[in-house]
């Protein structure tokens, strides 16, 4: 069976002030309608579908980025698999691809000329040159966050390791200035900056010569909030 295609939309838009709502685990509590508004804007596609399908018989109020409501989502039941294939066909395909991948000179008696790739001046290597900066002597990552839009009550800066696991999170003041100590034993690799109503930005250390005086600009992300319904 093919996965179901689902589109979500806001049937009853809500114009309450998100920043004035009380934070909760899954979103914020709206005192106007006395219910939790689920913050889908920070969720992956899988998490959105999983939550809404598990609560499809309930009235769900949610908050989305506008671009999330233009997507078509796929729902796969637990016993289904997105991929369906015949193992015999796969085995045959592998055998054929292996055969066709054999060097052509293996099927002919024509002599093959070989070159020493080390001494042959005709051998060239082409590609992008990666520049790696050594930050091991830097004890802090610091800088300033600028908002390309209205002010918000909360801006968060999260220090991430090389596996995109959060090491620490701080809330920074309204002036946007931040300073986070670095423990290189924990393999810090980037910072993620987020604010309500703005697109999240990630700054990778490997792309910067210095981790001091960084400037990060966040851009507003249009949001929609209200009762969520699905079109199948």
C-alpha angles and dihedrals in degrees: 000000000000120000116261118254114226133184121194127208140173107252098180111029117214121210098189117133108263092199091058094054122101113256117244135176096267099029133305136317116245111209091194093068097017095234142102118268105213113224103226091163091085097043130098119243090255093053092048094053093042093053097044095045091050090051100035093123092055132073106256124192114198147171120227139175106247092242090059090062092056093059129097110225127205122224119198119187114233094253092048129084125209088220121060121180145154111247091210090054091049092050091049091047091052091050092050094045091049091051093047091048093061112114111265092232089065088072098047139056093224110126115249120219114224127200130200102242091206100052100028108100090201093069109097132183117210130186147096117311112230118214115209121197123205109225097166092112094054114097099189142031110215142161144111135291118216124197118218092206143013123354120260133204096235137037119177129200116195123193111219132195127223091277093053091253116146114248099179141342130211133185111226129211125258092266087067096232117144138177124183125183117234125224105189092195086073093053100238109198110164148357125235118208120199138171133173110272094013135099113258115244128202122203114200115208092216090066095057131071091208133025092209126097095008117175119209124183121202119205125211117259115208110237136198125198135185144074112349123221131173132226114206 
